[in-house]
Amino acid sequence: MGDIKKFGFENLDAWKLSIELSKEIYKITTQWPESEKYGLTSQIRIAINSISLNIAEGNGKYSLMEKAKFTSISYCSSQEVMNAIILANALGFISENIVNHYRTKIKILTKKLASLRNSQLKRHETQTINPKHNKL
């Protein structure tokens, strides 16, 4: 038996970083007030998971436009996470240092997502202009 082949999305830097961020968010939210379990804690966890889930789902789509759509959703979810981090700071759940830590990581992630989306859109344009080169 050889190595088990990974799914394509598992090789994407944006996906890897989003999984890393998910683990971090789960860890910090365990320290938030119990009263937020179904509020901000739940919301930020849903948003952070949405990033990697949409990258994976989009990777399974045939159309490059559909792939780009799911990458855009991931990008939007990263913005939602950042907003939740800022709100958590405003509510006194986390420090400004933690906000800045996530601001840095989310900026890196959004750049990776934007680059991935741009690549998907450029490949779509190439396929539209040159249909003989339709390779996914």
KAZIMO-V773877 format. One record per backbone hydrogen bond with DSSP energy under -1.0 kcal/mol. CO is the residue of the C=O (numbers start at 1). NH is the residue of the N-H. Records with the same first field share a line. If there is no record, write none. Layout:
CO: NH / NH
This chain:
7: 10
8: 11
9: 12
12: 16
13: 17
14: 18
15: 19
16: 20
17: 21
18: 22
19: 23
20: 24
21: 25
22: 26
23: 27
24: 28
25: 29
28: 31
29: 32
33: 36
34: 37
36: 39 / 41
39: 43
40: 44
41: 45
42: 46
43: 47
44: 48
45: 49
46: 50
49: 53
50: 54
51: 55
52: 56
53: 57
54: 58
55: 59
58: 61
63: 67
64: 68
65: 69
66: 70
67: 71
68: 72
69: 73
70: 74
71: 75
72: 76
73: 77
74: 78
75: 79
76: 80
77: 81
78: 82
79: 83
80: 84
81: 85
82: 86
83: 87
84: 88
85: 89
86: 90
87: 91
88: 93
89: 92
95: 99
96: 100
97: 101
98: 102
99: 103
100: 104
101: 105
102: 106
103: 107
104: 108
105: 109
106: 110
107: 111
108: 112
109: 113
110: 114
111: 115
112: 116
113: 117
114: 118
115: 119
116: 120
117: 121
118: 122
119: 123
120: 124
121: 125
122: 126
123: 127
124: 128
125: 129
126: 130
130: 133
131: 134
133: 135
